[in-house]
Amino acid sequence: MFIVNNKVIISGTAGFIGFHLANKLLHAGYEVIGVDSLNDAYDVKLKSLRIGELKNNEKYEFHQLDLSNPDSISQLHEINSDAQVFYHMAARAGVRQSFLDPYSYVLDNTVATTNVANYCKLTEISSLILASTSSIYGDSGESLMRENKDERIQPPSVYASTKLSGEILAKTILDESNTKVLIPRFFTVYGPYGRPDMSILRFIHWIINKEEVQVFGDGEQRRSFTYVDDVVSALVKVMSHTSSDTFNIGSNNTVTLNRVIELIEKSTGINSIVVNKERAMKDPDVVKPDLSHIKQTLDWEPTTLIEDGIEKTVEWYLENLELLKSLTYIKK
């Protein structure tokens, strides 16, 4: 891999995975230029907590920047002169919310990615690592979803459509350029500092505070829940890959939402009050990743059991109880 220094740009460092990635690289001795718009897609107090943690490291440099703005290309030029790796982790996530506010998803996922790709082309950055999502596969049933084979021509949600569009635009813009495009696709990531609109953190919050646990459907839908430390270890390996490629990053084992609730009950010692709601629009029954490509190419596979990951997440919630109790937890 051609990297002239240990400096990287990471967009979305106020976000869940971007924060953990930045933290990992900082502790490995990298200099991190962090970019984030600090939008209100979910409670900004959590984003501020993450940024506050990162600013404790002198190798971290933060810039508030909206990458969907056309001026962002010139602004990126001003803040970076020599980083050779751009982790574009910033995105607006969430399937249900994407139907409520499609315009914001187009701006934050498709337009912003187009601007980042153009910036990488102009500056001849060595690698663009573009975060994507398993949502582009839709419901997998019993099949394992494979890269460059099982993507939906018509993705099942606005969110998935904007992410797949971002992938295609980045690859098209950077075709025959000096920038590699590496696309990690995440499968239901969870863990400490997770988003308050995602199921595991919401379930933990509701159970600990003895509130109703809202489950959309019967709770038997299965997910490839993947602990965030495993995801970050994969992202670090992706940086060393020598050619453009796409990788599924997920867990080999799927777990039902009902099983997750049972594990949280066991970890907290508190019984849940489950209220089943109408099944969410476009909510798949199961999404399973084929991990053969990333295992063979990067020698990566997940190592954290769901039992251990949930216990660690519960511990983190309890350590930050007062702040996390005050967050707004999306119930749509």
Buried (B, 14 or more C-beta within 10 A) or exposed (E): EEBEEBBBBBBBBBBBBBBBBBBBBBEEEBBBBBBBBBBEBBBBEBBEBBBEBBEEBEBBBBBEBBBBBEEBBEBBEEBBEEBBBBBBBBBBBBBBBBBEBBEBBBBBBBBBBBBBBBBBBBBEBBBBBBBBBBBBBBBBEEEBBBBEEBBBEEBBBBBBBBBBBBBEBBBEBBEEBEBBBBBBBBBBBBBBBBBBBBBBBBBBBBBBEEBEBBBBBEBEBBBBBBBBBBBBBBBBBBBEBEEBBBBBBBBBEBBBBBBBBBBBBEBBEBEBEBEEEEEBEBBBBBBBBBBEBBBEBBEBBBEBEBEEBBBBBBEBBEEBEEBBEEBEBBEE
